Amino acid sequence: MNTSRDWEKPIRRLELLMRLKAFPVAFKLFESKEALSDIPFIRRVKHKSTLCQLINLVKGFDWTVGAELDDFMSVMCPSIIGLTDIPEFMKDGTFRSIVWTKSRADGKKYENGVPRIPTGKYEAVAMAPLVYNPFDPDIVLIYANPAQMMLLINSLQFEDYEVMQFFCVGESSCSDAIARCYNTGKPSLTIPCYGERRYGHAQDDELVMAIPAGLIDKALNGMEALYKRGIRYPISYAGAETDITPAFPAAYGAEAMITALKGDDNRMLLGVTGSIATGKSTVAEMLEELGAPIIDFDVLSRIVVEPDKPAWKEIVAYFGEQVLLEDRTLDREKLREVVFQDMEKRKKLESFTHPGIGEEFLKLVEKYTSDRPDAIIQVVVPLLIETSMQAIFDNLLMVYLPEKEQVKRLIARDNITEELAMKIITAQMPVEEKKGYCNLTIDNSGSIEDTRKKVGDLWEELKKIQQDQIKKKAAL
């Protein structure tokens, strides 16, 4: 059976980042039971089974399995996934009251609370480890412990945030994961029930989440972004009796700086970003001509690494004197070549320079706003998104170029090879991904005149945004 994409790479990466013990399960319903014969390596269990037994054969035994109505030991399992309806003695609560509820009335209430996929459409189900590309799944089942699930939830919430609501009917938890996911089109997490633990061998610490197949990339992209920010599994313990300040994400320690930067006047801080060679400086100079003073983090980064300053000393101690020129200033080209090929070294360099840059930044903001409390200050930060600085700005402007044009301009600007240009560009966040973080965009792929017109329109938009903010503040 052909698949629309290669699932192996994203699923292997998800398995690695979450440290999963069980295979993510591809789950698909078919309108015709004959379709099962088209699935490679499919196994049909010879005895009557439960749905949770079949899931266990996939996530733990590495099998591809298929089933139709007659393969299940009871109508309960196939009724959850839309292969059949339940008989009257189940609908009226008799069945549930035998074991799970005090009365038939409670049993009926219980049965009415169990979500099911509507009948009449499907005749069969197939499941397999998704990493093997068995078929395009409708949903994906992930079994993991609570800490892993919390990371998965955070990853799904990273972009287009929404509060997640999860349910537990009690017994028949497959309905909470599978049927709810099918019926709502949203991820659904629940606690595996007694039956799934006894017959499906779900472990004591396991939870299960069903995710629509179309959201797997969203989950993985969110997880990759969180990983870069230090949110990872396994979660290391900070210690109950220690000072945990260094263990928190940087934003928690930046509250005082954010408050100082925001001020109590009518200033606007515009974060200007873009990948290398996209023309950030050109756009910034045009905005400056219109009245927006510039704070350029590239300039600040040079100031804080002047010889014998604290950041300079830390860099030399870590990288060695090989990164110095004869006049004891940093050999920026050599240092850049080192860090752009090694993410850990790049992070280390940032840890040396960022504290000093932050201090210089705050000084300049205070200087500009003391003269003009309603200043629109543009702050040019190449790695604004990568270093999670979005929160300190009122608006974010992306200076955009398609990657092919970016490569051409970088080669021409720095007189470097295409290979080195690609290494430098791929070491940064892709331009298309970075664009999604910004509420304002300037496409700089046209002529200078075209860009200047766009910048003029942007300036008028910024002034309108600022006036709206002033009115809103006055109304509070």
N, C-alpha and C positions, 0 to 999 in steps of 0.2 A: 504493500500500500504506500503510495507516494505521500510525502509531507510537503507542506508549503514552505518550510524553512528547515534549517539544520538546528535542532534543539540542543545538540551536545554541548557546544561551547557555553551558552548561558547557564545551562543546568549544572555543568561541572563547576563553573565559577560560583554559583549559588551554593552548591554542596560544600565548596571550600570555605567560603566566607561564613557560612552558618555552622560548619563542622558537623554536618548531618550524619547520623548513623544509618538512616533508612533512605531508600531511593524515593525521590519525588515521583508520585504515581500519576501517569497520564490516564485520565478517565474520560470515556466517550460512550455516548448512547447512539444506537443505530436504529433507523426506521425499519430495516429489514434484517432478520437474523442471518440471512445468507451472506451478508457483508462480512461476518466474522471470518469466513474462509479466506478472505483476501489479506488477512493480517499475518505477516511473517512470524513463524515460530509460535503461533498461538497454541495454548493447551486448553483442553476441555476436561475439567475434573469429572471423573467417572461416577462419583457418589454425590448425593445431595449436599449442598453447601449453604453457608450463610454469606452474606455480602462481605462481612468483616473478615471471614476466612480467606476469601478471594483477594481482598486488599493485602492481607498479610503475606500471601504467596508472592505478591508483586514487590512490596516494600522490603521484605526480608529474605525471600527466596530467589529474587531476581527472575521471576517468571513473567511471561505474557499470558493473560488468561481471558477467556470469554465465557459468557453465560447467557441463557435465555430463560424464560419463565419456568420451564420444567426442571431446570437445574437447581432450583432453590428448594430448601427443605420446608419452607413455610411461605405463605403469601406476604408475610410482613416485610421481608427484605425487598422483593420486587415491587411491592406497592409503594415503597419510598421513592424508587427511581422511575416510576411511571409505567412499569410493565404490566400492572394489573391493579384492580381495585381491591378493597378489603371487604369481607363478608359482613353481614348485619351484626353477628355476635361480637365483632370487633368494634363496629361503629357505635353500638349501644353501651359499650364499656364493660361488657362481660369478660372479655379476654384480659384486659388490664387489671381487673379487680381480682383475678385469680392469684396474682403475685404482687403487683406493684401499687395498688391503691386499696384504701379501706372499704370503699363502696363502689357499686356500679356507677353511681352518679359521678364520683371522682374519676372513675375509669373512662367515662364518656368525655368528661372535660379534658382528660389527659389526651385521648385519641384525637379530639378536635384541635389540640394544640400542636400536634405533630405535622410539620410541613411535608408535603409530598409533591413530586413532579406530576402534573396532570397526565392522566392515562389517554391512550388512543393514538399516540404518535410513535412510540418506541417499542421495539420487539427484542432488543438485545443490548448487552453492555460489554465493553472490553476495557481492560486495564493493563498497563505495562510500565516498566521504568521509562520515563520520558527521555532519559539520556540516550536511549537507543533509537530514537526517531521512529517509533512503531506506527504512529498515525498522528494526525493533528488532534490534540485533545480538546474537549469542551472545557474541562476544568482540570486543575492540578491539585492533588492532595499532598500536603506536607506534614509529616509527623516530626515533632521536635519538643524539647523541654521548654518550660516557661520562659527562661532567659532567651533562648533562641527565638521563640515566638515574639517576645517583646521587640527584639531587633527587627524581625520581619514586619511587625506592625509599624514601627518607626520608619522603616524603609518605604512602605506603601503610603505613609502619610507625608513623606518628605516634600513631594510636589502635589499641588491641588489638594491641600489638607482637608480632611473631614474626620469628624469623630466617628470611631468604629463602634458599632453595637453588636454584641455577641449574645447568643442564646444557649440555653440548655434545657431541653425538654425532659431530661433524665435518661431513662432507657430509650433506645433507638436514636443514639446520638448521630448516626449516619445521616439522619434527616436534617439535623442542624447544620452539618457541614455541607453535604452534597446537595440536598434538595433546596436549602436556603440559597446556596450559591447559584444554582440553576435559576431559581425563581426570581432572585433580586438582581443578578448580574454583579454582585459585590462579594468581596472576600468574606468568608464566614468561618470563625474559629469556635471550637467547642471542646468540651472535656469528653474523651472517649468513655462510653458507658460501661456498665458491668459486663454486658454481653460481649462488647468488643475486647474487653480485657480477658475474659474467660475463653472466648472462642476465636477471637482475632489476635490474641496475644499482645495487645497494646500494653506498653510498660507503665509502671506506676507513675513515672515522671513525664509521660507523653501527653501532649495536646495535639489536636489535628486542625489544620486550616485548609479549606478549599478555596482556591483562587481561580477566577476566570483566566483561561490561558492567555488572553490578551493583556493581562496585567503583570505577567511574569517579567517583562522588560522593565516596567515601572518599578517593580520591587527590586530588581537587580540594580538599576540605575540609582535608586535611593540608597541602597546598601553600599554601593561603591562610593557615593558622595559622603555618607556617614563614616565610612572607613577612613577616608582622607581627613576627617575631622576628629578622628580618635575614638569613634563609637564602634566597638568591635566585639566579636565573640571569640573566645571566652572573655567574660567581663572580669577584669582584675579587681581585687578588693582594695579599697583605699585605706581601710583600717578605722576601727571605731574610736580609737583613742588618739589618733594623730591629727595634725593639721591637714585637712583634706583640700585646702585651697588650690595647691598645684595640680590636683587630680581633676578639677572641674574644667570643662571646655572654656576657652579663653573669654567667651562672651560674659561669663559670670563674674570674672575679675575686672571687666571693663566698665562696670556700671557707673563708676565715678567719672570716667573719661567721657562716656556717652552723654551723661547729664551735662557736663561742662561744654561739650561740643554743641549740643542742642540749644543751650542758652535759654533765656526767657524773653528774647526779642523776636524780630520777624525775619531772621536770617534763613537762608535756604542753602543746604549743603547738597551739591550735585556731584555724585560719584561718576567719574568718567573712566570707562574701561574699554577693553578691546584686546585682541591678541597682538603679538608683535608685528610691526610693520603695517598695521591697519590704518594709520594716520591719526592717532589720538592727539599728537602734538599739533597737527594742522588744524583740526577741529577746535582744540582748546584755544589756539591763538586767535581764531575767528571769533570765538565767544568772548575772549578777553577784549577784543576791539569793541564789542557791543556793551561791555561794562561788567563782565564777570571776572574777578581776579582769579589767578591760577595758583593752586598749590600742587606741585608736581612731585610725586613720590620718588621718581627717578632722581630728581635733584636732591631731595632729602636723603635718599639712600647713599648719595655721594658725600654729602656733608657728614653723616654719622660715621663713615669709615675713613675719614681723614687720619693721617698718621698719629698714633698715640692716643686716639680716642678709644673709649671702652670697647666698642664693636670691633675696631681695627685690631686691638690686642687679642680678642677672642678668636677672630678669624685666623690670625697668624699662628696662634697657639694650636689651633685645630688642623689647619691645612698646611702649615709650614711656611717658611720664608720663600719657597718656590713660587708663591703667588704674589710676590712683591717685585716691583720694578726697581731700577737703580736708585731712584729718588725716594724709595720706601713707600710710595703710594701703591695701591693694589693694582695688579695686572688683571684688569676686569675681563679681558678677553680670555685669558687662561682660566680664571676662576669660573667664568660662564661655561666654558667648554667642559669643565669638571662636573659642575652641579647639574647641567642639563642632561647628563647621561646617568645620573645617580640620584634618585628621588630622596633617599635618606640624607645625602650630603646637601641637597637643596633645602630640605627642611631644617637641617642644622644651621646653614647659613642664615636662613630667615629668623631663626631663634636668636641669633647674634645681633641682627640689624633692626628688627621690629620694635623693641622697646625704645631705642633712641629716636627712630623715625616718628613714633607716636608722640614723644615729647615735643619734637620740632613742629609737628603737625598742629598740636594744640596751641602752641605759641603763635603760629601764623593766623589761625582762625581768630584768636583773641585780638590780634593786631588789626585784621581787616574789619571785624565787627565793632571794634571800638570807634572806628572812623565812620562806618556805615552799618547801623544795626539791622537794616533790611537788605544787606548785601546778598547777592546770589554768588556763592563761592563754588567754583568748580575745582574738584580734587581729582587729579589724574593718577589713577592707580592701575598699573597693568595687571596685577594679580589680585584685584579687588575681590572677585568671586572665590578664587582659590584659597584666599586667606580669611574668608568668612567675615568680610567687613561690611556687608550690605546693611546691617542694622543701624549703622551710624549715619547713614545718608538719607535725606528726604526723598530723593529720586536717583535713579540709576540710568546713565546714558551709555549705550553700547555703540562704539564706532566700529562698523561692520565691513568686512570684505569677505567674499567667498575664498575658500582655502587656496584654490589655484592661483588667484590674483595675489593673495598674501605671499605665497612662495616666490612669485616673480619679483614682487617689490622688495622682499627681504634679500634675495640674491643681488639685486641691483644696488640696494642701499648699503649693504655690508660687504659686497664683493666676496661672497662665500660660495661654496659649492651647493648644488641642489640637495645633496645628501645631508650636509650639515644643516641647511635650512629646514629640511623636513624633520630632523632630530629635534631642533629647537621648537618647531611648531607643535609637533606631537607630544612634546614634554608638557605643553600647556593644555588647558581645557579646550576641547574643540569649539570653534567659533559658533557653531550652530547651537551647541549646548549652552554656552555662556550667554548667548542672545536671549534665551528663555528666562534668564534671571532679571532682565532689565525692562523697565516700563517705557523707556525712550530709546530710539534707535536712529542713527545716521548711517545710511548706506554710502560709503565713501568710494565706491567703485567707478564713479563717473568722473567728469572733469572738475577742475578747481571751481569753476563758475557754478556748476551744478551743486557742489558741496556747500559753497557759500550761501546759495539760496536756501538750501535745507537748514543751514545753521541759523539764518535769519528767521525762518518760520519757527524753529525750535525756541529761539530766544523769546518770541512773542508768547509761545505756549508756556514757557517757564514763568514768565511774568504773570500770566493768567492763573497758573497753578498757585503761585505765591499769594496772589490777591484772594483766591478762594480760601487758602489756609488762614490768612489774616482775618477774614470774615468769620470763619468757623471758630477761631480762637476767641474773637470778640463776643460771639454768641454764647459761649460757655459761662 
